[in-house]
Amino acid sequence: MPDSSAAKPTRHHSVCPHDCPSTCALDVERIDSRTIGRVYGHADNDYTAGVICAKVARYAERVHHPDRLKTPLRRIGEKGDGRFAPLSWNDALDEVANAFIRAEQKHGSETVWPYFYAGTMGLVQRDGINRLRHAKRYAGYFQSICVNLSWPGYMAGTGTLRGTDPREMAESDLVVIWGTNAVATQVNVMHHVTRARKERGAKLVVIDPYRNATAETADLHLMLRPGTDGALACGVMHVLFKEGFADRAYLAKFTDVPDELERHLQTRDPAWASSITGLSADEIVGFARLYGQTKRSFLRLGYGFSRSRNGSANMHAASCLAAVTGAWQHRGGGAFHSNGAIYHWNRTLIEGLDIEDPVTRLLDQSRIGAVLTGDKADLKDGPPVTAMLIQNTNPMVVAPNQTRVRAGFSRDDLFTCVHEQFLTETAQMADIVLPATTFLEHDDLYQGGGNQYIQIGRKLIEPVGESRENHAVICELARRLGVADTHRGFKMSAWEIVDWTLKASGWPDAETLAAQKWHDCQPEFEHAHFLDGFKHPDGRFRFAPDWSKVGVKDISTMPRLPDHWNVIEVATEEHPFRLVTAPARNFLNSSFTETPTSSKREARPTVMIHPEDARTLGVTEGGLVRLGNRRGSVLLHARIFDGVQRGVIVSESVWPNRHFIEGKGINTLTGDDSPAPNGGAAFHDTAVWVRGEAARAARPLAEEVPA
């Protein structure tokens, strides 16, 4: 890190680009034009409220890391062996453009697949790659790796993606955090929960398959089996109807088929739910009574629902609780998952939507292994993918079914350009690597998924080395590929696009927003609580949703009413354990795994195993275990932990593959099938076998593993 001891830092506003629910307002110390110091949560923003996670607070470790990519690189060795030589930007971009042109001449434009995701959540720098895609008629991109199972489930009931103002958690008497480890992934949620507990004596219930850091703080933790949330919700609603907690006047006015739902739930009692969830009937009844008796009950529904094959049905079932009790009527009551629908962006300029060809084939992000290994169905019977531009994502680590992903990237006929901040495992498979800026080195525009703010992040320091922003790279490639004149976005700066997008979307212009730091887009109480009607034609919440409205997959087996939809990878005699690959506190997917403090705090890849299961397997604390299924096997260290049910194991984080003993990461085991109603990646829904491997050498801690 640069020596800046003599410089006096100044404070500047910025926005965290890494986590869409939080999108924290930041206060960044700038030492000089090239150096930052400590990063703080902005105290004046009433959602961030001065609170940010530790990994972003020490962001200087990432910005000034000695391993930051500083110059373009050309591969000189075999794919994956990490041997590269520097070259100029002009030569690098020429090589990329020429490779894309050659690929297009041989197979047509859809052979090129621009691939990106959420390494930055900035709208211009993240999504501008689509403008190049549309200008060149490159293969389309079906985003599926994160929200495709949770969002449809929430919208199935409400008809839209919004809900109670998340700041109202502080006004609640009962907060239910369901399917998210907020302490690790959404620390601001815990700030508002803490206020409610201190000021109102509110209770906190956490529903999650293991005793994570959030569950440790709860008044009640319901530690259910993975993928059984729908059964729990049904058992709770059975009690709500049976014991008089259902608000029948609200149900008659605001919901579709309450009488049919009540009849349906008569056979979904707590004993039935207990047999599926592994919770006791008393636990289910106790929670149902607590929820039913508390008018100001707030359901904070997380992204864990998006990691299970039945996640959409589970999310819908959980969201139904607020409609049964009429909790939507009260401040601090109702439900919330994401505020995506409140922003009404005009993305035409960012993404080039005015030149989009609607018949271009869509290739599924989560099915990258199948796409790159030539699956005809995934390729839509079109040409192979022979050229890629990758920004803001690390599929060689984070994508499911890693064996197939690695095989795809290893193809000799695949040209890959990766634009990155570090030499990730995906970058190591590239032919050309381009150094990328961090959010502090470029301008961008952000929206909060878990709050209600739009914000601008201005460039605060000069780019490290020769790194360039995504937008500039896209514009330079457009020029070399002969399409720079096809869309005005290629001739504009990122700041100009931010300004146009804000004004075209009905928000303050860029200078105004930069001056006021953020803009509150939260709808009024009546609208946020759906007291003016849910977003369906009849204004009613749907207990019996039309799943075809929220997805494109075969929905024929989806339940008509809330239920346990048994399409998960169930434990079997061959694969008796259910694996959850949960987020770690010090990483964010594969981001921050290169930061020394984060890696040291996480220590090394481990798997949590119940003491009784460990005893049966002959596994001891810190001993080596092998997890496997038909997709492959992974070797890592055991952590004996009684905060899971028997038969459930948990491996936190997405460690780089190199930190695993055999160089194969945890996503070797996860599946890449595409569940109803709208696809997605079921990272917490994996059946495996487990066996001890005591004879193998132990893996050193993270600080001892070469970077």
DRENTI-841578 format. One record per residue (C-alpha): x, y, z; residue in three letters. Coordinates in steps of 0.5 Angstrom, whole numbers, plus 500, padded with zeros to 3 digits. Layout:
% DRENTI-841578
XYZAla ...
***
This chain:
% DRENTI-841578
500500500Met 503507498Pro 506511504Asp 501517505Ser 503518512Ser 505526511Ala 498527507Ala 492529511Lys 486525509Pro 479529506Thr 472525506Arg 468524500His 462521499His 461514495Ser 457508494Val 459501495Cys 458497489Pro 458490492His 452488495Asp 445490491Cys 441489498Pro 445494502Ser 449499497Thr 451503503Cys 452510503Ala 460511504Leu 464516507Asp 471515504Val 478518506Glu 482520500Arg 489521502Ile 491524495Asp 489523488Ser 492516488Arg 491513495Thr 485512500Ile 485511507Gly 479508511Arg 472507509Val 466509513Tyr 458508513Gly 455515511His 452517518Ala 447522515Asp 444516510Asn 438514515Asp 439507512Tyr 446506512Thr 446510518Ala 454510519Gly 454502519Val 458498514Ile 461491514Cys 468490516Ala 471488509Lys 469494506Val 471499511Ala 478496510Arg 477497502Tyr 484500502Ala 487493502Glu 483491496Arg 485498492Val 492498494His 493491494His 500489490Pro 497484486Asp 492489483Arg 492488475Leu 496494472Lys 497493465Thr 494488459Pro 497481459Leu 497476453Arg 497469455Arg 504465453Ile 503459457Gly 497454457Glu 490456459Lys 490456467Gly 498456468Asp 498463470Gly 504465465Arg 502472461Phe 506477458Ala 505485458Pro 503488452Leu 500495450Ser 492497451Trp 492498443Asn 495492442Asp 491488447Ala 484491444Leu 486490437Asp 487483439Glu 481482442Val 477485436Ala 481481431Asn 479475435Ala 472477435Phe 471479428Ile 475472426Arg 470468430Ala 464472427Glu 466470420Gln 467463421Lys 460462425His 456468425Gly 455474430Ser 452469436Glu 458465437Thr 461471441Val 458471448Trp 459477452Pro 459475460Tyr 458479466Phe 455480473Tyr 455483479Ala 462484481Gly 460492481Thr 453494482Met 453500478Gly 448501472Leu 453504467Val 459500468Gln 456493469Arg 450493464Asp 454497458Gly 456491456Ile 449490453Asn 450496448Arg 456492445Leu 452486445Arg 446489441His 450493436Ala 454487434Lys 448482435Arg 452478439Tyr 449472443Ala 444474448Gly 445473456Tyr 439470460Phe 441473468Gln 440467472Ser 445466477Ile 442470483Cys 435472484Val 431468479Asn 428463484Leu 427469489Ser 424474485Trp 418470482Pro 416467488Gly 415474492Tyr 412477485Met 407471485Ala 403474491Gly 404481491Thr 405482483Gly 411487484Thr 418487487Leu 417492493Arg 414492500Gly 414495506Thr 420501507Asp 426497510Pro 427502515Arg 420500518Glu 424494521Met 426499527Ala 418500528Glu 416493528Ser 415489534Asp 417482531Leu 422482526Val 423475522Val 429474518Ile 428469513Trp 433466509Gly 439471510Thr 445471514Asn 444479515Ala 450479520Val 454477514Ala 451480508Thr 446485510Gln 449489516Val 445495516Asn 439490517Val 441488524Met 442496525His 435497524His 433491528Val 437493534Thr 433499534Arg 427496534Ala 429491540Arg 432497544Lys 426502543Glu 420497543Arg 422491546Gly 422487539Ala 423480538Lys 427477533Leu 426470529Val 431467525Val 429462520Ile 435458517Asp 438451516Pro 444453521Tyr 446457527Arg 449463523Asn 452469526Ala 445472525Thr 441466529Ala 446467534Glu 443474536Thr 436471535Ala 430470541Asp 428464537Leu 432460531His 428456527Leu 433451524Met 429447519Leu 432443514Arg 434446507Pro 429447502Gly 423446507Thr 421453508Asp 414452504Gly 412446509Ala 414451515Leu 410456512Ala 404452511Cys 404449518Gly 404456521Val 398458517Met 395452519His 395455526Val 394462524Leu 387460521Phe 385455527Lys 387459533Glu 383465530Gly 389469528Phe 387470521Ala 384477519Asp 378475515Arg 376482514Ala 383483511Tyr 383477507Leu 376478504Ala 378485501Lys 385484499Phe 386476497Thr 384472492Asp 382465495Val 382465503Pro 377460504Asp 380455499Glu 387456502Leu 384455509Glu 381448507Arg 388446503His 392448510Leu 387443514Gln 392437512Thr 398441513Arg 398442520Asp 404442525Pro 406435525Ala 406434518Trp 410440517Ala 415437523Ser 416431519Ser 419435513Ile 422441516Thr 425437522Gly 423442527Leu 418440533Ser 411441532Ala 412445539Asp 417450535Glu 412451529Ile 406452534Val 410457538Gly 412461532Phe 405461529Ala 402464536Arg 408469536Leu 407472529Tyr 399471530Gly 399475536Gln 404481534Thr 400486529Lys 407489527Arg 410483524Ser 416484519Phe 418479514Leu 425480512Arg 425475506Leu 432474504Gly 436471498Tyr 437464501Gly 430462497Phe 434463491Ser 439458492Arg 434452492Ser 430448487Arg 423450490Asn 425457492Gly 420460488Ser 414456491Ala 418457498Asn 418464498Met 411465496His 409461501Ala 413465506Ala 410471504Ser 403469505Cys 404470512Leu 403477512Ala 397477508Ala 393472512Val 394476519Thr 393483515Gly 400485518Ala 401489511Trp 396494515Gln 401496520His 407501520Arg 413496522Gly 409490519Gly 408487512Gly 414484508Ala 420486504Phe 425482499His 427487494Ser 425494492Asn 427493484Gly 420496482Ala 420503485Ile 426506480Tyr 423506473His 429506470Trp 430508462Asn 436504461Arg 436505453Thr 442509453Leu 446504458Ile 444498454Glu 443500447Gly 436497448Leu 433502442Asp 438497437Ile 436490441Glu 435485436Asp 429481440Pro 431474436Val 438474438Thr 439467442Arg 439467450Leu 444463453Leu 443462460Asp 449465465Gln 448459470Ser 449454464Arg 455456462Ile 459449463Gly 453446458Ala 454452453Val 461452453Leu 461444452Thr 457444446Gly 450442449Asp 445443443Lys 439445447Ala 443450451Asp 446453445Leu 439453442Lys 441449436Asp 446455434Gly 453455433Pro 458454439Pro 461460443Val 468461441Thr 469468443Ala 468471450Met 468478453Leu 468477461Ile 467483466Gln 465483473Asn 465476475Thr 469470476Asn 465464473Pro 471459474Met 469459481Val 462462482Val 458458477Ala 455451479Pro 458444476Asn 465447476Gln 468440472Thr 464442466Arg 465449467Val 473448467Arg 472443461Ala 469449457Gly 474454459Phe 480449457Ser 477449450Arg 483450445Asp 478454440Asp 475458445Leu 478465445Phe 477469452Thr 478476454Cys 477478461Val 477485464His 478484472Glu 482487478Gln 486481480Phe 488475476Leu 482471478Thr 482463476Glu 477466470Thr 483471468Ala 488465468Gln 484462463Met 484468458Ala 488469452Asp 488477454Ile 487480461Val 485487461Leu 486491468Pro 480494471Ala 478500475Thr 475499482Thr 469503484Phe 473509487Leu 476510480Glu 470511475His 463514475Asp 457510476Asp 450510478Leu 447506483Tyr 440503486Gln 439500493Gly 435493492Gly 434493500Gly 433500501Asn 430506497Gln 436510495Tyr 439512488Ile 446515489Gln 452517485Ile 459515486Gly 464519483Arg 471518481Lys 475519487Leu 482517485Ile 486516479Glu 486509476Pro 491504479Val 497503474Gly 494502467Glu 487500469Ser 481502465Arg 473503467Glu 469498463Asn 465503459His 471506456Ala 473499454Val 466497451Ile 467504447Cys 474502445Glu 472495442Leu 466498439Ala 470503435Arg 475497433Arg 469493431Leu 466498427Gly 459500431Val 461506434Ala 457510430Asp 451505431Thr 449508438His 451515441Arg 452511448Gly 459509445Phe 461517444Lys 459519451Met 462519458Ser 460515463Ala 458521467Trp 454524461Glu 450517461Ile 449517468Val 446524467Asp 441522461Trp 439516465Thr 437520471Leu 433525467Lys 430520462Ala 428516468Ser 424522472Gly 430523477Trp 434529479Pro 440530474Asp 447528475Ala 450534478Glu 444535483Thr 444528485Leu 451528486Ala 450535491Ala 445532495Gln 449525495Lys 442520495Trp 435521493His 430517497Asp 425513492Cys 421510497Gln 413510496Pro 408513500Glu 406508506Phe 399506503Glu 403504496His 408501500Ala 404497504His 399495498Phe 393498502Leu 391501495Asp 391494492Gly 396489490Phe 399489483Lys 395485480His 389487476Pro 384485481Asp 388488487Gly 389482491Arg 394478493Phe 395471490Arg 395465494Phe 394461488Ala 398465483Pro 399464476Asp 406462475Trp 406463468Ser 406470469Lys 413470473Val 417465469Gly 419461462Val 420454465Lys 415448465Asp 410450471Ile 406444470Ser 408441477Thr 408447481Met 403447487Pro 397451486Arg 397453493Leu 402454498Pro 406447500Asp 412443500His 414442493Trp 419436493Asn 423438487Val 430438491Ile 436434491Glu 433430497Val 438426502Ala 438418499Thr 442412502Glu 447414496Glu 447421498His 445422505Pro 447429507Phe 444435504Arg 450441503Leu 449448504Val 454453501Thr 452459505Ala 456466504Pro 462467509Ala 462474513Arg 469476510Asn 468474503Phe 462476498Leu 462471493Asn 469470490Ser 470478492Ser 475479498Phe 478473497Thr 484476495Glu 484481501Thr 489479506Pro 485480512Thr 479477510Ser 482471508Ser 486470515Lys 479471518Arg 476466514Glu 482461515Ala 481456510Arg 475452507Pro 471448512Thr 465444512Val 460444518Met 458437521Ile 454435526His 457432532Pro 453425532Glu 454425524Asp 462426525Ala 462421530Arg 459416526Thr 463418520Leu 470417524Gly 471425523Val 475429528Thr 475437529Glu 480439523Gly 480433520Gly 480432512Leu 473430509Val 471428502Arg 464430500Leu 462428493Gly 456426488Asn 455425481Arg 458431479Arg 465430483Gly 468430489Ser 472436494Val 477435500Leu 477440505Leu 477440513His 472439518Ala 469443523Arg 465439528Ile 458444530Phe 452442533Asp 448448530Gly 445444524Val 441438524Gln 443431523Arg 444430515Gly 445437514Val 452440512Ile 455447511Val 461450507Ser 461457508Glu 464462502Ser 466461495Val 474460496Trp 478460490Pro 479453488Asn 487454489Arg 485454497His 482447496Phe 487441497Ile 486438490Glu 485445487Gly 477443486Lys 472448489Gly 465447493Ile 462449486Asn 464442484Thr 458439487Leu 453444486Thr 448443480Gly 446447474Asp 440445472Asp 434450471Ser 428450476Pro 421452474Ala 419457474Pro 425462471Asn 431458472Gly 436459477Gly 442456481Ala 441452487Ala 447453491Phe 444451497His 440445494Asp 446439494Thr 446432496Ala 452429497Val 456423501Trp 461424506Val 467420508Arg 473422513Gly 480422510Glu 485422516Ala 491419512Ala 491425507Arg 496431509Ala 492437512Ala 491444508Arg 495450512Pro 491456514Leu 489461508Ala 495466510Glu 500460509Glu 497459502Val 501462496Pro 496467493Ala 
***
